[in-house]
Amino acid sequence: MPLPRKIPRRALLRQSGAGFGLLGLRGLFGAEATNPLGLKNPHFAPKAKRVIFLFMHGGPSSIDTFDPKPRLVTDNGKPVPFKRGLTFGEDAVRGLMKPLWDFKQHGQSGIPVSSLFPNVATCADDLCVLRSMVGDGVDHGAALLQLHTGVFSFKRPSMGSWMLYGLGTENQNLPGFITIKPSLGHGGQNNWSSSFLPSDYQGTAIGNSGMKVEEIAKEPVPYLISKGLPAEHQRYELDMLQNMNRKHASANDHDPELEARIGAFELAFRMQVKAPEAFEVDRESEATKKLYGMDDEVTRDFGWQCLLARRLSERGVRFVQCSHSYKWDQHSELQKLHTKNAAEVDKPIAGLLKDLKARGLLQDTLVIWGGEFGRTPWAQGNDGRDHNPYGYTMWMAGAGVKPGFVYGATDEFGYHAVENRMHLHDLHATVLHLMGLNHEKLTYPFAGRNFRLTDIAGSVAHGIIA
């Protein structure tokens, strides 16, 4: 019995075998010159070709990592002498709390790094430390959305999606935008969504924060058709399915969502047949795996993420995000838990920077490190810190930024950005600039107006550009 020409959307999704989980796969598709993911010319000569974002979900404490504050040492325990912004734990505010780790200067640049990051400290001369970051979100959900999409009140395209929209992809069998082990909370998929941009530009999630590396490594690419069949048989099945999908699409005025799913199947097939090698991290030499800390249970998880990020980046993936989720939100037990967190990521991050540099990839790969905000200079409870979006630290390394350089400053307590204030809009404008994109020209018409990643704000921080 033939299917009716008009069927409910949910039935259509079931009969075409394309559930909502396949939306992320759309970001993989790219082949013909007519495809939206074909390579596009940048607005001007880029400094960087690709981005690796190392996201520390929860908000690491800047004043315990990369922004030393001697005043907090001398005033430790004293009442907070300035007006506080909006905070979460108003009833738990205690006196000022000194940094819980010692700082030392490292490298020829003399950049101070706390003892929390001894391995990253060996890369100090490659870091461009941004000490004057500012965001608007005090809670995690709002802060994550603004960091990833530029706004926190509405669903908007993510930074990786804008980048893919502006530049296209260099690999026809891999996604152009991949997020590894993302958190499903605090905005979840909205943090790698293409929103109103065509679904071609959506990020593709490899696993999630609740999965172990072993689970993901076993099957990073989901099978959409019969697993285990020879490629020619899988191709035959897919052709039959696609014929049915195209008939439905034609009968429904070429529904763009269904057209996107048709492309998603093609993309998934290409990944299954041609791209598994990119995910085979175990093919790396023992020395390389050890460099990333994969020989140690403490560092294995994030080491696997960082090494996979390097493998994907060198194969033309435009934007890769690694997430250490959701571990840095220490309202209490900061000394104990920040120590544990840093131990899990310190060696892998340093390994990534050194490996990229040795392979000649750091010169055109922009590495970004940071969380959704920092933490307060006063204690919360006995040894915790509250959220602080008013002045915190991120750092960059690699393509186009000044190495061994500190940009901006917070006040003497590490609470407010007071010098070269760098709002998240400015961060986004600067990252796009390094990729050869003018943030004011990278726009998309939707709902009667042109939208952009930086909304109606943002200035390029030319002071950090080499």
C-alpha positions, 0 to 999 in steps of 0.5 A: 500500500503506497504511503500518503503524500502528506504524513505527520512529521514524526511518522516521516522521521520514523519511516526515513530512519532519521531521528533527531540524533542524526541532526548532528551528522549533517555537519559532516556532509560535503563533496560537490562544489554546490554543497554549502560546505564546499571551501569558501574564500576568507574575507582576508588572509587568515592567520589560522586554518583551524581551531581546537577549543579545550573547554574546562566546564564549571569555571576554573579559578583564574587566581589559582592558575594564571592570574596571581594576586599578591594582595589576596595573600596579604589580605587573606581572611579580611572582609571583602572591601568592594561591592560584589556583583550578582553571586550564587551563594550570597549567604555563604560569602566569607572573607578574602581567600588567598591563592591556594597554590604557589606561582612561579615564572616560567620560560623566557617570557616569565609568565606566572603559572601556578603549581597546578599546571606544571606541564602547561608551565613548560609551554609558557613561551607559547601561551597568550594569556588573556587575563581580562575576560568578561561575560554576562552569565552568572549561572552555568547555563547562560554562561555556556551559551554565551561562550559558545553562541554569543548570547545567553537569552536565545538559541543561536548558532554556535561559534563552530557553526559560524566558522563552518558557514564562513569557510566550509570544510577541507575534508569531504569524509569528516565533519567540519565541526566536531565536539568530543564528549560534550556535556548534555547539561547547561544548554546541551546540544544548543552549545554546538547547534547551527540554530537558524543556519542551515543544518549543514553547519551543525556540530557533530558530537562524538560521545558525551560526557557521561560515556567512557573513552572505551565506549566511544572508541569502540564505535565513534561513528554510528551505523545508520544502515545494516552493520557488518555488510560489505560496503556495496550492500550498505550502499544498495540499502542506502540508495533504496532509503534515499529514494524513498526520502527524496520522494517524501521531500519532493511531495512536501515542497522539498522540506529543508529538514528532510533534505538535510537528513538526506545529506546526513545519510550520505555523510554517515555512509562516507564516514563509515566507509572512509573515515574510521582511520581518523578515530583510531587513536591506538594507531599512534606510537607508544611515545606519542600516547605517553606524551598525551598521558594515555598510559595513565588512568588519571590522564587517559580520558582527556589525553584521548580527547586531545590526541583525537583532536590533533588527528582530526585537525590534521585531517582538515576538521575546521573546529574541534572541541574537547570538554572536561565536563563538568568538574571545575565548579568548586563552591567547596573543596576547591583545593582538593578538587582543583588539584584532581581536575588539573592532574587530569588535563595538565599533561594532555594539554601540554602534550597537545601543544608540544605535538602540534609544534613538533609537527608544524601544526601549531603555526596554523592551529589556534588552541583556546583554553578556558571555562565559562567564567572564573571564580571569586577572590573571596571564600565560599564556605571553608575553601570554595569560590563562587562564580565570577564572570566579571574578570577571569582568564583564558589563554590561546596558543598557536596561529596568529597570537603573540607567544609568551604574552599576557594581555589585560589585567584584573584589579588587585583582587582578581575580581573585575577586568580593568585593563584591555577588557575583553568581553566574549563578543571581543573574543569571538570577533578576534577568533574569527579575525584570526581565521580570516573572517570579518565578524561584522560581515559574517552575517546571515538573514533570519526573521527580518534582520541580519544576525552574526556571532557577535550580535551588535558588539565585539571588537578585535583585540589587535593587541594579541595578534602577532 
